[in-house]
């Protein structure tokens, strides 16, 4: 690691991922309490109550590239912290389902924008040899937030009929801390050069990042990369068709693994498998622990073995675990079988797609289009992350969980083929060199 400052700044920015993870799954502990409080049918519950934050996430991802490029990565990250705080504090006090949905939607805007701004920022300050693990800190914080949310839900589950309010409202505390901390990070040197042409400030930041490095050489490389661009071009320009397709497919397969569908409904799925409610919540904590452990393993491997190798490992693990889960529900295996298979599924995700997706999307677009490219990839991710879990309660009721998990297993067979035939390796290459390799 070239500078302890890079690590500190990367961790600070990655705390947006902690809030993302916490916000995403904290609703699972409140799921059934909210359905009893506002009983308006499975579809209303899935689309409005549970998935309202996800629809905000979709818009945050779609339009997050605009402030990320125009205002800058740092200013966007500060705004994200404010959105998280308002959502957590407000939704915990809501007494109307529509107000609750609106406030969760606001938090979703923060989640979506964070998946654009945070990986883009860290990828632009990280040295090429450490970029995978540093950008991956965002994913580590996501799964850490997921674990803390599951644990928090379990500890607060005995707080009475308003336990769900405590579960959701406690997020306001880390949101406030993150917002204050992100004021301490510098602006991205690549953003300063590409969007502002501020050579002096970019030089200052590069010297902070690596006091022994050659800031002038780095600036010259970035400026040479910028000189190859055409005024007015976008990510939809023909020359960027390949990275656009890569971003689409990595996000597409991420969600068609069924990962978010499982995380949002983990306690319900465990209950369908025959566990009691308390056991289901406790098993959810196990999911968080497995996710965290295997994310650490994935991040320790990503810069050594590369992005492709991790997706090979993850794809095979997905296929095996999801097939076993489908069989367990089909043949009625009760008790510990389903949790064990689902833990294997989570491990496969954490070491594969979980470790890779945010890193990979942040690497494959050129500097001047990184915000919009990141926005495109994350938008695909979040449109599917909103649509698929919205349908899960309905699909479980109509066709049952076995066909649903079997379908996810089939999609992971397609992911394995994509990694084999199309996915390039990006480890250890500077962002400007990657632009030259992928886009000419």
N, C-alpha and C positions, 0 to 999 in steps of 0.2 A: 504494500500500500504506500503510495507516494506521499501522502499527507494525512495526518490525523484530522485535519480540518475537513477533508473530503468525507471521511467517515462520519464525523459529527453532523455535517450538513445533510448527508444522505439519510442518516437516521432521523433527523428532525423532519425532513420532507416526507420520509416514509411513514411518519406517524399519521399522515392522512390515510394511509392504508389501514392502520389500526382502527380508525374511526369508520372506515369503509367496512371492515370485517365485522366490527361490533354492530354497526347500524344494520347490516345486511341480515344477520341471524338473530338479533335480539327479539325480533318479531315472532320467532318460532316459539319462544316461551310464553308469549301473550296470545298466540294463535287461537287456542280453543276458548280462552276466557273472553276474548273479543267477539268470537262467534256467538257465545252465550249472551253477551251484553247487547249485541246488535244482530239478532237472528233474522237475516234477510235472504237466506239461501246460499248454497255453495258457490254459485257463480259470483254473486255480489261480494261474498267474503273473499274469494280468491282474487278477483280483479280489482276491487276498490280498497278493501282493508289491507290484505297482505301485499298486493303488488303495486299499491299507490306509490311507494318509494321507488319501485323499479321503473315506473313510467317517468318519474322525475329524473331518474338515472339515465334513461334513454335520451331525454332532452339535454341533460347536462353533458353527456358524451357527444351528442350531435353538434352542440354549439360551444362546447368547452374549448375547442381550438381557436375560437375567435378571441376571447380574452387572453388565452395562453400566448397567442402571437402578438396581439395588439397591446395589451397591458403589460405583458411579460409573465414569465412562469411564477415569479415570486408574488406579485400582486394577486394573481389568480389563486394561489395557494392560501393567501390570507383571507380572501373572500370565501373560499371553501370552508375554512374554519368557522366563519360567522354563520354560514348556512347550517352546518352541523349543530351548532349551539342552539340556534333558534328552533330548529326542528325537534331536537331532543327535549328541550324545556317545554315547548308549546304542545307537542303531541301527548306528553305525559299528563297534561292538564285538561285535555279535550274531553267534552261531554257529548259530542255529536259525531257520528261516523264520518260525515263529509268534512268537517273541520279537521278531524284526526287525519283523514286521507290527504288533505291539502298540506298539513304540516309535515307529514311523512314524505310527501312529494318534494317539499323544499329540501329536506335532508337528502333525498335522492339526487337532486340537482348537484349537491356537493359531492356525492359519491361519483357520479358520472364525470364531473369536471376533474376530480382528483385522478381518475384513471387516464386522463389526458395530460395534465400539468405535471404531476409528480414523476412518472417515469421519464417524461421528456426532459425535465430539469436534471434529474440524476444522470441520465445518459450523457448529457452535455457537459457535466463537470467531471465525470469519471474517466480515469485512464483506461485504454482499450483492454488491457489484461485483467482488470478488475471490474469491468463494466457489468458483467453478468451478475456477480454477487452483490454489487452495490445497488443496481436497479432492482435486483431480487429482494433487497431489504423491504421494498414496498410490499411484495407478496408475503414475506415473513410477517410483517406487521398486520397484514390482512388476516392471516391464520391465527396470529396471536390475539387479535381482536375477536375473532370467532370463538377461540377457546375461552377468553375472558367473558364473552357474552353468554356462552353456555353455562359457565361456572356461576356467573352473576344471576342468571335465570334460576338456576338450581337453588342458590342460597336465598334468593328473594321469593321463592315460590310459596313459602308459608306465611307471607305477610298479609294474608286475608284477601278479600274480594278485590282490593285495589293493588294487588301485587304487581299486576301488569304495568301500572303507572310507575312504580319504582324501577322495574326492569328497564323501561324505555327512558325514563328521565335521568337515570344515573349517567348516561352518555354525555350530558352537558358538562360534566367535570373535565374529562379528558379533552373535550372539544375546546374549552376555554384555555387549557394549558397549551394545546397544540397551536392555537391561534397566536398566542404570545410568543411561543418559541420560533415560529416561522419568520418573525420580524428580524431574527438574527442572521439569516442566511443571505449571501450576496446574490446579485442577479446573475443569470447564466451568461458566460462570456460569449457563447455562440449566438445567443439571442441578441446580445448587445451589438455584435458585429453584423449579423444578418438583418435585423430589423431596425437598428438605430445607427449603425455605422460608427459606433462609439469606440474607437480604437484605444483611447486612453483608459477608459474604465475597464474594457475587456483585458487590457494588459495588466492592470492592477489586480483583477480577480485571478487571472492565470498565474500571476506571481504568488498570490495567496495559496492557490491550489498546489502549486509545485514550485517552491522558491528556487530550486536548483535546475529547473527546466528552462528551455529556450522559448519564452513567450512569443518572441518575434517570429520564430519558425512556425509555431502553432498558428499564429494569426495569418501568416502567409499561406499556409495550407488551407485554412478556412476561407480566406478571401479568394484563393484559386478555385475552390469548389463553388463558391458563390458566383464566380465569373462565368461558369459553365451554364448558368441558369438563363432562361428566357423570360423577359418581362411578361407578366400576366399569366404565366403557366400555373396550373393547379395539379392536384394529385390525379385528376382525371385526364390529364394530357397523355397522349399515346405513349410517350417514353417511360411513364411511370405505371404502365399497365401491370407489369410483373409484381412490384412491391404491393400494389393495390390488391392484386389477387392473393398474394401471400397473407396480407393483413386480414382479408375477408375470411380465408379458409382457416387460419389458426383460431380466429374468434368463433367461427361457425362450429368447428369441431369441439372447441372448449365447452360450449353450451349443450351440444348434442351428446355429450357424455352423460348429461343429467345431473351435473354437480350442483347447480343452484336449486334445482327441483328437490334434490335430496336435502340440502342444507336448510331450506326454508321449512321443510316438513319432517325433519328428522324425528322428533318425538312421536308424531303421528305414524310414521312408517314403522318405528320400533313397536308401537302399540299394535299395529296391524300384524306384526310378526309374533305377537303373543306376550309381549312384556307389559307389566303394569305401568301406570303413569309415572311413578317415582323411578322405576327402573329405566323407563324410556328417557327421562330427563338425565339420569346418571349416564346412560349409554351415549347421550349426546355430548357429554363432557369427554367421554372416551374418544369420540370423533374428533373433538378439538385437539386432544393430546396427540393422537396419531397424525393429524394434519400438521401440527407444529413440528413434531420430530422428523417427519419425512420431508417437510419443506427445508429444514436445516440440512438434511442429507443432500437434497437436490441442489441447494445453493452452494454447498461445498464441492459439488461436482460440475457445476454449469460452466465455469471457465476452464476446467481441466479437460472434460470430455466433450463439451459442446452442447449446443441446443438440440441438434438432431438426435444424438444418442439418448438424451433424457426423454425425448418424445417416443423413441422406439421402446424404451423400458416402460414408460407410462401407458402406451397403447396396448401392449401385451397384457399388462396388469389390469387395465380397464376391461378388456375382452374376457379374461378369465373371471374376474370378480363380478361383473355385471351378469354374465351368463349364470354364475352360481346363485346370485340373488334371484334372478328370474326363475330358476329351477326350484329354489327354496319356497317361493310363493306359489308356484305351480303345483308342487307336490305336497304343500302344507307342512313343511318342516318348521317346527315351532322352537321357541327358546333362544339359545345362544347362536344358532347357525347363522341367521340373518345378520345380527350385529357383527360377527366375525367376518363375513363376506363383505359387508359394507365398510368395515375398517380397512380391508384389503383394497377396496375401491378408492377410499380416501387416500391411502398411501400411494396408490398409483397416480392419482391426480396430483398430489403434492409434489412428487418427484418428477412428474412430467409436465403437463399443461400448466399447473400452478406455478412452477418455477420458471417456465419459459415464456408464457404469453406476453407479459408486460415488457420483458426484456426485448423479445424479438420484434414486437411492433415498434418499439422506440428506436430500433437500430436501422430499419430498412428504408426509411424515408430521408431525403436530404434535409439539411438544416433549415432552409427557408420554408419547407413544407412539413416539418416534423409535427407541428401543432395540428394541422388539418389532417395529416396522415394518421396520427395517433387518434384523433377524433373519429375518423372513419372506422378504424379497426375496433375501437371501443364501442362505437355506436352499434356495429353489427353484434358484438358481444352482448350489449345490454338490451337491444331489441329482442333477441332470443331469450335473454335472461328474464325479461318481463313476460314474454308470451308463454314460454314453456311452463314455469311454475303456476301461472294463472290457470292453466288447463289441468294441472295435476290432480286437484281434488275431484274434478269432474271425471277425468279418465280413470282414476282409481275406482270411482263408483260405478262407471259404465262397463269397462273392460277388465278392471282389476290390475294390481301392480305387476303381475308376472309379464304380460305382454309389453307393458311400458318399459320395464328394465331390459327385456329382450331386444326391443327396438334400439335402446341406447347402446347395447352391446354390438349390434349390427353396424351402427354409425361409427363405432370405434374401429371396426375392421376397415372401414373406408379411410379413417384417419391414418391408419398404419400404411395403407397404400400411398396416400398423399405424401407422408414423410419420406417414404422410400423413393418415390418418383420425382418429387418437385422441390422439396424444402432445401434451401441452401444453408450452409454453415456460416455463422457470423462471429464466432468467438475470436478474440484477440486481434480484430481488425479495427482500425480507426473508423469513425463515422464517415469521414470524407472518402476514405478508400472503399468503404462499402458502397457509397453512392456511385463511385466510378465503376465498381464491379457489377452492380445490379442495374444501373441506369445508363451507363456509357458516357 
